[in-house]
Amino acid sequence: SRGGAMTYPSLRDFVQTLERQGDLQRVPFPVDPRFEMTDLCQRSLKAGGPALWFEQPRGSAIPVLGNLFGTQRRVAAALGYESVKQFREIGETLAFLREPHWPDRPTEALGRLPAFLPLLKASPRSVPRPLDYDTVQTGAEVDLTRLPVWTCWPEDAGPLITWGLVVTRGTRKPRQNIAPYRQQVIGRNRVIMRWLSHRGGALDFRDWQRDHPGKPFPVVVMIGADPALLVAAATPIPDSVSEYQFAGLLRRRRSVVFRSGVGLDACASAEIVLEGHITPGDEALEGPFGDHTGYYNSQAKFPVLTVERLSMRRQAFYHGGYMGRSPWDEP
């Protein structure tokens, strides 16, 4: 039975469980976010080893979590599953969600599949902005260089946020889209938002520009969101469904969010939240970066997000990762 299975309202709750179970290793010596964290995480990944907690990242006072989903066992545990085999339940749910004729009205779905009811109950619960965001920078105070953002590979163009969940909402769908687009840091308050043209964020931005020409497009980025939301954001689900909703189904309780200053919902347990806007026409050349193919991909222009507010929880940590296998690995 899954009814009593443990799920995690925050990433730090899951980290504490991993440490109790011996599946998280503290790294007590200084480690550079430039190349060194990638190397140690890659070694642990290849050995089927633990998640890593870097206590002393060079250049930052914020500890770093790496190699979080380095084993299938940890992915299963993040959702409260005792074994990888139990993922079959998620597969059955996804098979339904990915039907080509997604019902426009919930009542139609209920008539066809009673199991759809949990998804309806998974609508996010809104709360006031959490009081434990005790570090807040706004306007000219915003400084992304305080964050231990990784530079993964020697020929990468610069530091890259890899596990930042990006929240967008267009003008033609009521849902909020959440996805882990990679973000190249190019200034104290500017990141390049690399979303491919078919992805939800890019579609939302296109709709916004059509309906609000010249008006800045609101964006929220969450670093260190809870495990179910991390999995939901990386899962291909229909564009009509919000990842907040799907994460609620995965964890068997509703997502908890707060309304950001730019009008989008942010995960109330996220360690770090960035809020800002993309001004139409503000673009920059992104890349190259080492990719999952094992090669560096080509450069291209993408929109630039200007961060207007940076909030961090008390004793916040940074969740990082590297993109794919190293460029010198054998294919």
PECOR-V935896 format. One record per residue. RES is the residue in one small letter. PHI is phi in whole degrees, -180 to 180 (NA if undefined). OMEGA is omega in whole degrees, -180 to 180 (* if undefined). Layout:
res->RES phi->PHI omega->OMEGA
res->RES phi->PHI omega->OMEGA
//
This chain:
res->s phi->NA omega->-180
res->r phi->-96 omega->-170
res->g phi->-55 omega->-176
res->g phi->-97 omega->-177
res->a phi->-65 omega->-179
res->m phi->-82 omega->169
res->t phi->-124 omega->-167
res->y phi->-122 omega->179
res->p phi->-73 omega->180
res->s phi->-147 omega->178
res->l phi->-68 omega->-179
res->r phi->-67 omega->174
res->d phi->-63 omega->180
res->f phi->-68 omega->179
res->v phi->-60 omega->179
res->q phi->-62 omega->177
res->t phi->-65 omega->178
res->l phi->-58 omega->-179
res->e phi->-67 omega->178
res->r phi->-62 omega->-178
res->q phi->-88 omega->180
res->g phi->76 omega->-179
res->d phi->-109 omega->173
res->l phi->-139 omega->-178
res->q phi->-112 omega->175
res->r phi->-78 omega->177
res->v phi->-111 omega->-168
res->p phi->-85 omega->-177
res->f phi->-104 omega->-179
res->p phi->-62 omega->177
res->v phi->-134 omega->-177
res->d phi->-84 omega->174
res->p phi->-62 omega->177
res->r phi->-87 omega->175
res->f phi->78 omega->-170
res->e phi->-68 omega->179
res->m phi->-65 omega->176
res->t phi->-59 omega->-177
res->d phi->-62 omega->-178
res->l phi->-68 omega->178
res->c phi->-67 omega->179
res->q phi->-65 omega->178
res->r phi->-63 omega->180
res->s phi->-66 omega->179
res->l phi->-60 omega->-177
res->k phi->-65 omega->-179
res->a phi->-91 omega->-175
res->g phi->65 omega->-174
res->g phi->-86 omega->-172
res->p phi->-80 omega->165
res->a phi->-66 omega->-176
res->l phi->-119 omega->178
res->w phi->-119 omega->-178
res->f phi->-86 omega->-175
res->e phi->-77 omega->-174
res->q phi->-130 omega->176
res->p phi->-66 omega->179
res->r phi->-64 omega->175
res->g phi->86 omega->-179
res->s phi->-151 omega->177
res->a phi->-95 omega->-175
res->i phi->-101 omega->179
res->p phi->-65 omega->-172
res->v phi->-128 omega->172
res->l phi->-102 omega->179
res->g phi->-134 omega->179
res->n phi->55 omega->-176
res->l phi->-61 omega->-176
res->f phi->-104 omega->-176
res->g phi->-75 omega->176
res->t phi->-134 omega->176
res->q phi->-62 omega->-180
res->r phi->-61 omega->-179
res->r phi->-72 omega->176
res->v phi->-63 omega->178
res->a phi->-63 omega->-178
res->a phi->-63 omega->-180
res->a phi->-61 omega->-179
res->l phi->-104 omega->177
res->g phi->85 omega->179
res->y phi->-92 omega->-180
res->e phi->-84 omega->-180
res->s phi->-145 omega->180
res->v phi->-65 omega->-178
res->k phi->-60 omega->-178
res->q phi->-70 omega->176
res->f phi->-64 omega->179
res->r phi->-56 omega->178
res->e phi->-61 omega->179
res->i phi->-65 omega->180
res->g phi->-61 omega->179
res->e phi->-66 omega->178
res->t phi->-64 omega->-180
res->l phi->-64 omega->180
res->a phi->-59 omega->177
res->f phi->-72 omega->-177
res->l phi->-64 omega->-176
res->r phi->-93 omega->175
res->e phi->-58 omega->-176
res->p phi->-64 omega->-178
res->h phi->-109 omega->179
res->w phi->-66 omega->-176
res->p phi->-65 omega->-179
res->d phi->-73 omega->-178
res->r phi->-118 omega->-179
res->p phi->-55 omega->-178
res->t phi->-62 omega->178
res->e phi->-65 omega->180
res->a phi->-66 omega->-180
res->l phi->-62 omega->179
res->g phi->-67 omega->-177
res->r phi->-93 omega->-174
res->l phi->-151 omega->-179
res->p phi->-58 omega->-179
res->a phi->-66 omega->178
res->f phi->-71 omega->-176
res->l phi->-55 omega->179
res->p phi->-57 omega->180
res->l phi->-66 omega->178
res->l phi->-64 omega->-179
res->k phi->-73 omega->-175
res->a phi->-89 omega->177
res->s phi->-58 omega->-175
res->p phi->-61 omega->174
res->r phi->-102 omega->-176
res->s phi->-93 omega->179
res->v phi->-130 omega->174
res->p phi->-63 omega->177
res->r phi->-55 omega->-176
res->p phi->-58 omega->-178
res->l phi->-76 omega->-176
res->d phi->-84 omega->168
res->y phi->-80 omega->-171
res->d phi->-92 omega->174
res->t phi->-116 omega->-179
res->v phi->-132 omega->175
res->q phi->-117 omega->178
res->t phi->-132 omega->176
res->g phi->55 omega->-177
res->a phi->-70 omega->179
res->e phi->-76 omega->-175
res->v phi->-59 omega->-178
res->d phi->-144 omega->-179
res->l phi->-69 omega->179
res->t phi->-69 omega->175
res->r phi->-70 omega->-178
res->l phi->-85 omega->180
res->p phi->-81 omega->-178
res->v phi->-74 omega->-174
res->w phi->-78 omega->158
res->t phi->-108 omega->-164
res->c phi->-84 omega->-172
res->w phi->-130 omega->-171
res->p phi->-57 omega->-178
res->e phi->-102 omega->176
res->d phi->-64 omega->-177
res->a phi->-72 omega->-180
res->g phi->166 omega->179
res->p phi->-64 omega->-173
res->l phi->-136 omega->171
res->i phi->-80 omega->-174
res->t phi->-109 omega->-179
res->w phi->-114 omega->174
res->g phi->-87 omega->180
res->l phi->-83 omega->-173
res->v phi->-99 omega->180
res->v phi->-104 omega->176
res->t phi->-138 omega->172
res->r phi->-147 omega->178
res->g phi->-84 omega->-178
res->t phi->-107 omega->-172
res->r phi->-119 omega->175
res->k phi->-137 omega->-179
res->p phi->-73 omega->-174
res->r phi->-73 omega->170
res->q phi->-100 omega->-179
res->n phi->-95 omega->179
res->i phi->-133 omega->-179
res->a phi->-154 omega->-179
res->p phi->-89 omega->177
res->y phi->-74 omega->179
res->r phi->-76 omega->-172
res->q phi->-136 omega->179
res->q phi->-81 omega->179
res->v phi->-81 omega->-177
res->i phi->-121 omega->178
res->g phi->-176 omega->-177
res->r phi->-62 omega->-178
res->n phi->-138 omega->-175
res->r phi->-135 omega->176
res->v phi->-134 omega->176
res->i phi->-86 omega->-177
res->m phi->-97 omega->-176
res->r phi->-91 omega->173
res->w phi->-115 omega->179
res->l phi->-71 omega->-167
res->s phi->-62 omega->-178
res->h phi->-93 omega->-177
res->r phi->-82 omega->-173
res->g phi->-57 omega->-179
res->g phi->-63 omega->179
res->a phi->-66 omega->178
res->l phi->-65 omega->178
res->d phi->-62 omega->-179
res->f phi->-64 omega->178
res->r phi->-65 omega->178
res->d phi->-60 omega->-179
res->w phi->-61 omega->-179
res->q phi->-65 omega->177
res->r phi->-68 omega->-174
res->d phi->-91 omega->179
res->h phi->-133 omega->-175
res->p phi->-57 omega->178
res->g phi->83 omega->-177
res->k phi->-85 omega->179
res->p phi->-57 omega->-175
res->f phi->-100 omega->-177
res->p phi->-74 omega->-180
res->v phi->-143 omega->171
res->v phi->-122 omega->175
res->v phi->-122 omega->-179
res->m phi->-116 omega->177
res->i phi->-115 omega->-178
res->g phi->82 omega->176
res->a phi->-75 omega->-176
res->d phi->-67 omega->-172
res->p phi->-58 omega->-178
res->a phi->-64 omega->179
res->l phi->-70 omega->176
res->l phi->-60 omega->180
res->v phi->-68 omega->-179
res->a phi->-61 omega->-178
res->a phi->-68 omega->-180
res->a phi->-94 omega->-176
res->t phi->-102 omega->178
res->p phi->-74 omega->177
res->i phi->-121 omega->-179
res->p phi->-57 omega->-177
res->d phi->-67 omega->180
res->s phi->-83 omega->-177
res->v phi->-109 omega->177
res->s phi->-80 omega->176
res->e phi->-64 omega->173
res->y phi->-60 omega->-180
res->q phi->-67 omega->-178
res->f phi->-67 omega->177
res->a phi->-62 omega->177
res->g phi->-61 omega->177
res->l phi->-66 omega->-178
res->l phi->-65 omega->-176
res->r phi->-93 omega->180
res->r phi->65 omega->168
res->r phi->-157 omega->-171
res->r phi->-64 omega->171
res->s phi->-65 omega->177
res->v phi->-111 omega->-174
res->v phi->-131 omega->169
res->f phi->-130 omega->-178
res->r phi->-81 omega->-179
res->s phi->-76 omega->179
res->g phi->-70 omega->179
res->v phi->-100 omega->174
res->g phi->92 omega->178
res->l phi->-103 omega->180
res->d phi->-87 omega->176
res->a phi->-119 omega->177
res->c phi->-59 omega->-173
res->a phi->-69 omega->-180
res->s phi->-106 omega->-179
res->a phi->-60 omega->-179
res->e phi->-72 omega->-176
res->i phi->-137 omega->179
res->v phi->-128 omega->175
res->l phi->-109 omega->178
res->e phi->-127 omega->179
res->g phi->-176 omega->-177
res->h phi->-138 omega->168
res->i phi->-106 omega->176
res->t phi->-85 omega->180
res->p phi->-52 omega->-179
res->g phi->95 omega->177
res->d phi->-84 omega->-177
res->e phi->-132 omega->177
res->a phi->-149 omega->179
res->l phi->-78 omega->-176
res->e phi->-103 omega->176
res->g phi->90 omega->3
res->p phi->-78 omega->176
res->f phi->-140 omega->173
res->g phi->-62 omega->-173
res->d phi->-117 omega->-179
res->h phi->-65 omega->178
res->t phi->-72 omega->-174
res->g phi->92 omega->179
res->y phi->-123 omega->172
res->y phi->-82 omega->179
res->n phi->-88 omega->-173
res->s phi->-79 omega->178
res->q phi->-82 omega->175
res->a phi->-159 omega->180
res->k phi->-87 omega->177
res->f phi->-139 omega->-180
res->p phi->-65 omega->179
res->v phi->-111 omega->175
res->l phi->-91 omega->171
res->t phi->-95 omega->-177
res->v phi->-85 omega->-177
res->e phi->-105 omega->179
res->r phi->-151 omega->177
res->l phi->-124 omega->-180
res->s phi->-120 omega->178
res->m phi->-131 omega->176
res->r phi->-68 omega->174
res->r phi->-59 omega->-177
res->q phi->58 omega->-179
res->a phi->-66 omega->172
res->f phi->-129 omega->-178
res->y phi->-105 omega->176
res->h phi->-101 omega->-177
res->g phi->-122 omega->177
res->g phi->-170 omega->179
res->y phi->-114 omega->-177
res->m phi->-90 omega->171
res->g phi->65 omega->-179
res->r phi->-79 omega->-176
res->s phi->-66 omega->-178
res->p phi->-62 omega->-180
res->w phi->-103 omega->175
res->d phi->-67 omega->173
res->e phi->-69 omega->178
res->p phi->-66 omega->*
//
